[in-house]
Amino acid sequence: MIIVNPLSFQEIQTLEEMHRNHPSHTPRIRAHAILLSHTGFQLSIIARVYSVCRQTVSTWMHAWDTGGICGLLDKPRSGRPRILCQEAEVEALARVNQSPRSLKKVLSELAENLDLTLSLTTLKRICKRAGLSWKRIRKSLKSKRDSDLFEQSRQQLTALIEQSQQKQIDLFYFDESGFTLEPCVPYAWQPLGETIQVSSSKSKRLNVLGFVNRECSLTSIVVEGSVTSAVVVASIDHFVTTILRPTTLIIDNAPVHTSREFQENLERWKKQDLTIVPIAPYSPELNLIEILWRKIKYEWMPFSAYESFQSLKESLFDILANVGKSYTIDFS
């Protein structure tokens, strides 16, 4: 019968520590196997415990007897040589950056210009190793905005947030968004070979005018007609009746917010303790309510909402009524 030599107290402690805390599974079970052998378990029983053959357990015993704790560790392996040298890999990544939407085009260019033949899987592996990932491209307005005005708005917002945290003011973000039976298409986990299909059709537009704070408390108004300056003024007039202390309302620079009709009401609202603060043009990331619209359209709206206009309306009203309850966002 093959058993390990008697273990010292220090060896038992070392093996127990390895069994409990080593980051790799295989060294842990090897250490436990040595401890089991020390306590009298036969080779065949240890083999059954770990679903391996007797020869494997015997190899572990021999490795322990000849190499001690180091004998239970896997030796470094060189692995398969890389298909591309460092220079060729840099060139491949440069071409991926030039054509980020089509790896097949990159493969074709590498084969034609550099005589490099790669599989699509290999090129994906190279991209992942370089920290690239396949994800949705986002629209951006950064190229149009004034960086100085953006920084001024950002600093102004920082000061307003601090005042709201000290309960000197209430801070809300305002914007409008539209919903129709033409859905925004989100990513979703789907079985291989199958595709989730969402109904899509033309329909009337449900426009939501929303006021949200950083605690995800929402006041919303839904209209089926166009959002004009008069509609926006009326919605803010309604919101003013709900405020409890001096309140600042963050808005963007949409035409309905810069019209004469809208501007004529600024002083009146200020006398009612509501101050309107516009953010810098082309800076949607400064208006937190944009996150709310994105959550509703891409995550919270059920696929069944797009089956009919009535379903859309019911689903939208349910979400709006439960923002801050069933539907929450951590704006911090």
C-alpha positions in Angstrom: 0.0 0.0 0.0 1.4 3.4 -1.0 1.2 6.1 1.7 3.1 9.2 2.4 5.8 9.4 5.0 4.6 10.6 8.4 4.1 14.4 8.4 5.5 16.8 10.9 3.3 19.4 12.6 4.7 22.2 10.4 4.0 20.1 7.3 0.4 19.5 8.3 -0.1 23.2 9.0 1.4 24.1 5.6 -0.7 21.5 3.7 -3.9 22.6 5.5 -3.2 26.3 4.6 -2.6 25.3 1.0 -5.8 23.3 1.0 -7.9 26.2 2.3 -6.4 29.2 0.6 -4.4 28.4 -2.5 -6.0 30.2 -5.5 -5.9 27.2 -7.8 -8.1 24.2 -7.4 -5.6 21.5 -8.4 -2.9 22.3 -5.8 -5.7 22.4 -3.1 -6.9 18.9 -3.8 -3.3 17.6 -4.0 -2.6 19.0 -0.6 -5.8 17.5 0.8 -4.9 14.1 -0.8 -1.6 14.1 1.1 -3.4 14.9 4.3 -5.9 12.1 3.7 -3.0 9.7 3.1 -1.3 10.8 6.3 -4.5 10.0 8.3 -4.6 6.5 6.8 -6.9 6.7 3.7 -6.0 4.1 1.1 -4.9 5.2 -2.4 -8.0 3.7 -4.0 -10.3 5.7 -1.7 -8.5 9.0 -2.3 -8.8 8.3 -6.0 -12.6 7.8 -5.7 -12.9 11.0 -3.6 -11.4 13.1 -6.4 -12.6 11.0 -9.4 -9.1 10.3 -10.6 -7.1 7.1 -11.2 -4.8 5.5 -8.7 -1.8 6.4 -10.8 -2.6 10.1 -10.5 -2.8 9.9 -6.7 0.4 7.9 -6.7 2.1 10.7 -8.7 0.9 13.3 -6.2 2.5 11.2 -3.4 5.8 10.8 -5.2 5.8 14.6 -6.0 5.4 15.3 -2.3 8.1 12.9 -1.2 10.6 14.3 -3.7 9.7 18.0 -3.9 7.7 18.8 -0.8 5.2 21.6 -1.1 6.7 22.8 -4.4 6.1 19.3 -5.9 2.3 19.9 -5.6 2.4 23.0 -7.7 2.1 23.1 -11.5 5.3 24.0 -13.2 5.2 27.1 -15.5 4.3 26.2 -19.1 5.4 28.0 -22.1 2.0 27.5 -23.9 1.5 27.6 -27.7 3.7 30.3 -29.4 1.8 33.4 -30.5 0.6 33.3 -34.1 1.7 36.9 -34.6 4.9 38.6 -33.6 4.6 41.8 -31.6 5.0 44.0 -34.6 2.4 42.2 -36.6 0.0 42.2 -33.6 0.4 46.0 -33.3 -0.3 46.3 -37.1 -3.4 44.2 -36.7 -4.7 46.3 -33.8 -4.0 49.5 -35.8 -6.2 48.2 -38.7 -8.9 47.2 -36.2 -8.9 50.8 -35.0 -9.3 52.0 -38.6 -12.2 49.5 -39.2 -13.7 48.8 -35.8 -17.1 47.7 -37.2 -15.8 44.8 -39.4 -13.1 42.3 -38.3 -13.7 40.4 -41.6 -12.5 43.5 -43.5 -9.4 43.6 -41.2 -8.7 39.9 -41.9 -8.9 40.6 -45.6 -6.5 43.5 -45.4 -4.0 41.6 -43.3 -4.1 38.7 -45.8 -3.8 41.0 -48.9 -1.2 43.5 -47.6 0.9 41.6 -45.0 0.3 38.0 -46.1 -1.0 37.2 -42.7 -3.7 34.5 -42.5 -5.7 34.6 -39.3 -9.0 33.1 -38.1 -11.7 35.4 -36.9 -11.4 33.8 -33.4 -7.7 34.6 -33.2 -8.3 38.2 -34.2 -11.0 38.5 -31.5 -8.6 37.0 -28.9 -6.0 39.6 -29.9 -8.5 42.4 -29.5 -9.7 41.2 -26.1 -6.1 40.9 -24.9 -5.6 44.5 -26.0 -8.5 45.6 -23.8 -11.0 46.0 -26.7 -14.7 44.9 -26.4 -17.6 44.6 -28.8 -20.2 47.2 -27.6 -22.7 49.7 -28.9 -21.3 52.9 -30.4 -22.8 56.0 -28.8 -23.8 59.3 -30.4 -21.8 62.3 -29.2 -22.2 66.1 -29.4 -18.8 66.8 -27.8 -17.3 68.1 -31.0 -19.9 70.9 -31.2 -19.7 72.2 -27.7 -17.6 75.0 -26.2 -15.2 73.4 -23.7 -15.0 76.6 -21.5 -18.8 76.9 -21.3 -19.0 73.2 -20.5 -16.5 73.5 -17.7 -18.4 76.6 -16.3 -21.7 74.6 -16.3 -20.0 71.6 -14.6 -18.6 73.8 -11.8 -21.9 75.6 -11.4 -23.7 72.2 -11.1 -21.1 71.0 -8.6 -21.9 74.0 -6.4 -25.7 73.5 -6.8 -25.3 69.8 -5.8 -23.5 70.8 -2.7 -26.2 73.3 -1.8 -28.9 70.7 -2.3 -27.0 68.2 -0.1 -26.9 70.8 2.7 -30.7 71.3 2.2 -30.3 74.9 1.2 -32.1 74.3 -2.1 -33.9 71.5 -3.9 -32.3 70.6 -7.2 -34.3 69.1 -10.1 -33.4 68.2 -13.7 -36.0 68.8 -16.5 -36.3 67.5 -20.0 -38.8 66.1 -22.6 -38.7 62.7 -24.3 -40.9 60.9 -26.8 -42.2 57.3 -26.9 -43.7 55.6 -29.9 -44.3 52.0 -31.1 -41.0 52.1 -32.8 -38.8 50.7 -30.0 -35.2 51.4 -29.2 -33.3 48.2 -29.8 -31.4 47.1 -26.7 -28.9 44.3 -26.2 -30.3 41.1 -24.6 -29.1 37.6 -23.8 -30.6 35.2 -26.3 -30.3 31.5 -27.0 -27.9 30.6 -29.8 -29.7 30.3 -33.1 -32.7 32.3 -31.9 -33.5 36.0 -32.0 -35.9 38.0 -29.8 -38.2 39.9 -32.0 -40.0 43.1 -30.9 -43.0 44.5 -32.7 -42.4 47.8 -34.4 -44.9 50.1 -36.2 -45.8 53.8 -36.7 -47.9 55.4 -34.1 -48.8 58.6 -32.3 -46.1 60.0 -30.0 -46.4 60.1 -26.2 -44.3 63.0 -25.0 -43.2 63.0 -21.4 -42.1 66.1 -19.6 -40.2 65.1 -16.5 -38.7 66.7 -13.4 -36.3 64.4 -11.4 -33.9 65.0 -8.5 -30.8 63.1 -7.5 -32.9 60.9 -5.1 -34.9 59.6 -8.1 -38.1 61.4 -7.2 -40.0 62.1 -10.4 -42.8 64.4 -11.4 -44.0 63.8 -14.9 -46.6 65.1 -17.3 -47.6 63.1 -20.4 -49.1 64.7 -23.6 -50.0 63.2 -26.9 -49.7 66.5 -28.9 -46.6 68.5 -29.7 -44.4 69.9 -27.0 -44.5 73.7 -27.5 -43.2 76.5 -25.4 -46.8 76.9 -24.0 -46.9 73.2 -23.0 -43.5 73.5 -21.2 -44.5 76.7 -19.4 -47.8 75.1 -18.3 -45.9 72.0 -17.0 -43.4 74.2 -15.0 -46.3 76.2 -13.6 -47.7 72.9 -12.3 -44.3 71.9 -10.9 -44.0 75.2 -9.1 -47.0 74.4 -7.0 -45.2 71.2 -5.6 -41.9 72.8 -4.4 -41.3 73.1 -0.7 -38.2 75.3 -0.6 -36.1 77.4 -3.0 -35.6 75.2 -6.0 -33.2 75.2 -9.0 -34.3 73.5 -12.2 -31.6 72.4 -14.7 -32.7 72.5 -18.4 -31.0 72.1 -21.7 -31.0 74.6 -24.7 -33.8 73.1 -26.7 -35.7 75.7 -28.8 -38.8 75.6 -26.6 -36.5 76.5 -23.6 -35.0 79.5 -25.4 -38.1 80.9 -27.0 -39.4 84.4 -26.1 -42.5 82.9 -24.6 -40.4 80.7 -22.2 -38.0 83.5 -21.3 -40.8 85.9 -20.4 -41.7 83.6 -17.5 -38.2 83.4 -15.8 -38.7 86.3 -13.5 -42.2 85.2 -12.5 -40.9 81.7 -11.6 -38.0 83.2 -9.7 -40.4 85.2 -7.5 -42.1 81.8 -6.8 -38.7 80.4 -5.6 -37.9 78.5 -8.8 -34.6 79.4 -10.6 -34.1 78.1 -14.1 -30.4 77.3 -14.9 -29.6 76.3 -18.5 -26.6 74.0 -19.1 -24.0 74.6 -21.8 -25.1 73.7 -25.3 -24.4 70.1 -26.5 -23.8 68.8 -22.9 -26.5 66.2 -22.3 -24.4 64.3 -19.8 -24.8 67.3 -17.4 -28.6 66.7 -17.3 -29.2 63.6 -15.2 -32.7 63.1 -16.5 -31.1 61.8 -19.8 -30.1 58.7 -17.8 -33.8 58.2 -16.8 -35.0 58.3 -20.4 -32.3 55.8 -21.4 -33.2 53.4 -18.6 -36.9 53.5 -19.6 -36.3 53.0 -23.3 -33.5 50.4 -23.1 -34.1 48.5 -19.9 -37.4 49.0 -18.2 -39.9 49.2 -21.0 -41.2 45.6 -21.6 -41.2 44.1 -25.1 -45.0 43.6 -24.8 -45.4 47.4 -24.6 -44.9 47.7 -28.4 -47.8 45.4 -29.3 -50.3 48.3 -29.3 -50.5 52.0 -28.5 -52.7 51.2 -25.5 -50.0 48.7 -24.2 -47.4 51.4 -24.7 -49.4 53.9 -22.8 -50.1 51.5 -19.9 -46.5 50.4 -19.6 -45.2 53.9 -19.7 -47.6 55.2 -17.1 -46.8 52.2 -14.8 -43.0 53.0 -15.1 -43.5 56.7 -14.5 -45.7 56.1 -11.5 -43.1 53.7 -9.9 -39.8 55.6 -10.6 -38.1 55.8 -7.3 -40.0 52.7 -6.0 -39.8 49.6 -8.3 -37.6 51.5 -10.8 -34.6 53.2 -9.2 -31.4 54.9 -10.3 -28.4 55.6 -8.1 -27.3 59.0 -9.4 -24.4 59.3 -6.9 
